[in-house]
Each structure stands twice: as C-alpha cells, then as structure tokens.
C-alpha cells in the first residue's frame, strides 16, 4: 500500500488548516479545508464528493483521535483512508476501520500549514 500512501497524501498537502480531501481514482472529488474540527472537514469533503465517495480514498492531514470520521466515511462508501496517525487512540481507530471494511494507511507525516 505504499503507492496509496504516496498518492493520497497529495490532496491534504495543499490544504490550509485542518485538511481532508476525498479522492477517487485520480481527481480530487471534495475538499474540507480550514474547519475547526476533523469531522466538519470530512463532512464537507464527503458532501462535495457525493456519489463519487463510493469506493474512494479519504486523505487527511490530521490524525483521527476517535473513530467518528471513520464511521462517517463508511456511511458514504469510502474504501480507504490515509492519515498521518500519531493519536494515543490509533489502535481504536484502526480497529474501527477494520470492522467497517476500510483499509487505513498511517503515513507518520503531516503537511499541516496555517
């Protein structure tokens, strides 16, 4: 899944603030930038992606400290999530992704800019 990590990290790298982008096969389908929380960013990106979210990759610059964004992504049909990791609850979030059938890649790298 190294190629997924390289590819998915491109979206949030260009987003200021708490960034989340929804990516399909090649294009960016939605961007939730500058929101004060990760769930708000994911909601905006998923809403913009619409039906394109099904089978897509959700890429986030921020780590997921709770499974709430993973659960939201699952409701929209996302099949993979790429995020930097680093939360003390990474194992809980990874377990939620597994339970929901979502592949998750933790890059260990943030591109966060303000």
Order of alpha helices (4+ residues) and beta strands (2+ residues): alpha-beta-beta-alpha-beta-alpha-beta-alpha-beta
